[in-house]
Protein backbone atom coordinates (compact mmCIF):
# COMPACT_ATOMS: atom_id res chain seq x y z
CA UNK A 1 0.00 0.00 0.00
CA UNK A 2 2.82 2.41 0.87
CA UNK A 3 4.57 1.54 -2.40
CA UNK A 4 1.42 2.37 -4.37
CA UNK A 5 0.98 5.66 -2.51
CA UNK A 6 4.58 6.58 -3.33
CA UNK A 7 3.89 6.09 -7.04
CA UNK A 8 0.78 8.25 -6.84
CA UNK A 9 2.76 11.05 -5.18
CA UNK A 10 5.56 10.73 -7.76
CA UNK A 11 3.09 10.79 -10.64
CA UNK A 12 1.33 13.84 -9.19
CA UNK A 13 4.67 15.65 -8.89
CA UNK A 14 5.58 14.88 -12.51
CA UNK A 15 2.17 16.02 -13.75
CA UNK A 16 2.36 19.23 -11.72
CA UNK A 17 5.78 20.01 -13.18
CA UNK A 18 4.60 19.34 -16.72
CA UNK A 19 1.47 21.44 -16.21
CA UNK A 20 3.49 24.36 -14.92
CA UNK A 21 5.34 24.67 -18.21
CA UNK A 22 3.64 27.04 -20.62
CA UNK A 23 2.34 25.50 -23.82
CA UNK A 24 4.20 26.89 -26.77
CA UNK A 25 3.36 26.82 -30.46
CA UNK A 26 6.16 25.67 -32.77
CA UNK A 27 5.63 28.94 -34.66
CA UNK A 28 6.18 31.20 -31.63
CA UNK A 29 9.25 33.34 -32.05
CA UNK A 30 9.57 32.66 -35.77
CA UNK A 31 9.08 35.60 -38.08
CA UNK A 32 7.95 35.46 -41.66
CA UNK A 33 9.67 37.76 -44.13
CA UNK A 34 6.89 39.26 -46.24
CA UNK A 35 7.23 38.93 -50.00
CA UNK A 36 5.25 39.79 -53.08
CA UNK A 37 5.18 36.12 -54.17
CA UNK A 38 2.12 35.36 -56.25
CA UNK A 39 -0.68 33.25 -54.80
CA UNK A 40 -3.91 32.40 -56.63
CA UNK A 41 -6.75 32.34 -54.14
CA UNK A 42 -9.49 30.00 -55.41
CA UNK A 43 -12.98 31.33 -55.94
CA UNK A 44 -15.12 30.15 -53.04
CA UNK A 45 -17.98 27.75 -53.70
CA UNK A 46 -21.54 28.85 -53.01
CA UNK A 47 -21.95 28.99 -49.26
CA UNK A 48 -25.26 28.60 -47.43
CA UNK A 49 -26.16 29.77 -43.93
CA UNK A 50 -27.45 26.32 -43.06
CA UNK A 51 -26.50 22.82 -44.03
CA UNK A 52 -28.90 20.01 -44.82
CA UNK A 53 -26.89 16.87 -44.05
CA UNK A 54 -27.84 13.73 -42.23
CA UNK A 55 -26.00 10.61 -41.17
CA UNK A 56 -25.16 8.14 -43.90
CA UNK A 57 -25.02 5.12 -41.61
CA UNK A 58 -27.95 2.71 -41.73
CA UNK A 59 -27.48 0.93 -38.42
CA UNK A 60 -27.39 1.93 -34.75
CA UNK A 61 -23.68 1.02 -34.45
CA UNK A 62 -22.70 3.36 -37.31
CA UNK A 63 -20.89 0.57 -39.14
CA UNK A 64 -22.93 0.11 -42.33
CA UNK A 65 -22.72 2.92 -44.89
CA UNK A 66 -25.42 3.81 -47.38
CA UNK A 67 -23.40 5.05 -50.37
CA UNK A 68 -26.19 7.24 -51.75
CA UNK A 69 -26.60 8.98 -48.39
CA UNK A 70 -22.82 9.35 -48.06
CA UNK A 71 -22.63 11.03 -51.46
CA UNK A 72 -25.44 13.40 -50.43
CA UNK A 73 -23.52 14.16 -47.22
CA UNK A 74 -20.35 14.92 -49.19
CA UNK A 75 -22.28 17.20 -51.51
CA UNK A 76 -23.93 19.04 -48.59
CA UNK A 77 -20.61 19.55 -46.76
CA UNK A 78 -18.49 20.33 -49.80
CA UNK A 79 -18.38 24.12 -49.44
CA UNK A 80 -17.23 24.31 -45.79
CA UNK A 81 -14.80 21.43 -46.36
CA UNK A 82 -13.17 23.23 -49.28
CA UNK A 83 -13.03 26.52 -47.40
CA UNK A 84 -11.09 24.84 -44.59
CA UNK A 85 -8.72 23.13 -47.00
CA UNK A 86 -8.10 26.33 -48.95
CA UNK A 87 -7.46 28.35 -45.80
CA UNK A 88 -4.93 25.73 -44.69
CA UNK A 89 -3.18 25.69 -48.06
CA UNK A 90 -2.99 29.49 -48.14
CA UNK A 91 -1.65 29.59 -44.57
CA UNK A 92 1.02 27.03 -45.51
CA UNK A 93 1.97 29.13 -48.53
CA UNK A 94 2.24 32.22 -46.34
CA UNK A 95 4.44 30.40 -43.81
CA UNK A 96 6.78 29.03 -46.49
CA UNK A 97 6.93 31.95 -48.94
CA UNK A 98 5.87 35.00 -46.94
CA UNK A 99 3.36 35.79 -49.67
CA UNK A 100 1.14 38.75 -48.81
CA UNK A 101 -1.40 37.39 -51.33
CA UNK A 102 -1.53 34.06 -49.46
CA UNK A 103 -2.10 35.87 -46.16
CA UNK A 104 -4.92 37.89 -47.73
CA UNK A 105 -6.41 34.65 -49.09
CA UNK A 106 -6.49 33.10 -45.60
CA UNK A 107 -8.44 36.12 -44.41
CA UNK A 108 -10.80 36.17 -47.36
CA UNK A 109 -11.73 32.47 -47.29
CA UNK A 110 -11.92 32.30 -43.50
CA UNK A 111 -13.40 35.52 -42.23
CA UNK A 112 -15.63 36.81 -44.98
CA UNK A 113 -17.74 33.63 -45.07
CA UNK A 114 -18.18 33.64 -41.32
CA UNK A 115 -19.69 37.11 -41.13
CA UNK A 116 -22.06 36.87 -44.09
N, C-alpha and C positions, 0 to 999 in steps of 0.2 A: 504494500500500500504506500509506504514512504517512497519507494522507487518510482511509482507511478506519479505521485504528487510532485516529485522532483522534475520529471519530464514535463508536466503541465506548467510548472513555474518557468522552466527553461524555454519552452515553446512560447509562453506569454511574453517573456523578455525579448526573444527574437522578433516576434510580431510587433511589439511596441517599438523596437528600434527601426524596423522596416517601415512602419507607418509614420514615423517621425520624419523620414526623408521626404522631401518635396518631390512630387511627380514632375517630370521634366520631359517635354516634347523633344524628339530628336532634331527638330528644326529650330529650337530655341538657340539664340546666339549666332545663328547663321544668317548672313545677309545675302540678298539677291541683287546683283548688279543689273539695273534696268537697261533694257536694250530696245531697239526698234525692230526686232525680229518679227517677221510676218507670222500671223496666225489667223487661219480662216475659221471663224466661229460658225458652226452649222446653224441653219435656220431652224428654230424650234418647231416641233410638231404642234398641231392644234391641242390646246390644253383646256380641259373642262374644270369647273369648280367642284364637281362631284364625280365619283367614279362608280360605275355600275359593274361590280365584279363579285362573283360568288365562288365558293370553294369548288374545286374540280374533282374532289374525291367522292366516291360513291358509297363508301362504307364508314362506319363509326370509328374505325381505327385509323382512318386516313392512310390506307395502304393501297387502295385500288383507284387508279386514275381513269377518269372519263376523258378521252383525248379531245372530243369536241368541246367539252367544258373548259379544258385546259387551254385550248386555242382561243376561246372566247376570253378567258382570263388574261392571256398574254396580250390580246388586242386591247382590252380595257386598260391595262396597266402599261402599255407601250410608251405613252408620252412621259409620265413621271420617271419611268425607268431610263429612258434616253436622256432626259434632263440631268439626272444624277450621273450618268456615264460621261456625258459631255462636260459637265462641270469638273469632274475628276480629271479628265484628259486635259482640259485647259489649265487646271491647277498644276498638273505635272509639267506641262509645257512651260508655264511661268517659272516653276522651280528650277527647271533645267536650262532654260534659255534666257530668262529674265524678260521675256516678251511682254511689253505693255499691252499689246493686243490680246494676249492670252489672259492677262489679269482682268481686262475689261470684259472678256467673254465669260469668265467665271461669274462676275457680277451680273452680267445680263441674263445668263441662263439660270442663275440661282435666285437672285433677288426679285427681278421684275415679274416672274411668274408666281411668286409668293404673295405679292401685294395686289395683284389684279383681282 
